[in-house]
């Protein structure tokens, strides 16, 4: 395997479902040191994994829209933001993202609970400058990741992390960030309670 940067970049991965609708999921990726490959590690229980295993292509976005990342983590993106078609493919990129990378599977390892896909960058574009995250947006991204870890991480670790993140959202977030965090927190606690009740049953 080629050399990859140790840092993980959080963004949004767009893939195509088998009914040709679009799936948008938060995803942390590693870029190769030459920037021409991206390493993805989706859980094999996820729709993202199913789509990559079937179609072997996707579009990774770098975005400063933390609220959209939160909505994608909850599966609440019923109406997609505008997409721009990528010439020669049946996929598109988020028109308001900062950067996009059109990817195809180069190799895969399915031996662990999280699949490993090496994706080659076949096309890319820079739409606008990345405006950065304040503390509230950083906390939203962290909470979005927690939402995908219910049933994987210990319950106490998740709830404690949520309580740690909440003050930064209240102090530095706008209405949209505060609403998104509240929705994430409610959904996470509901999933934890449901998992606990299922275990008791």
Secondary structure, DSSP 8 states (H G I E B T S, - for coil): ---B-SS-EEEEEEEE-TTS-EEEEEEEEEEBTTSSEEEE--BTTSHHHHHHHHH-EEEEEE-S-HHHHHHHHHT--SS---EEE-TTSS-EEETT-SEEEEEEEEEEE-SSSB-EEEEEEEEEEE-S------HHHHHHHHHHHHHT-BTTB-HHHHHHHHHHHHHHHHHH--HHHHHHHHHHHHHHHHHHHHHHHHHH-
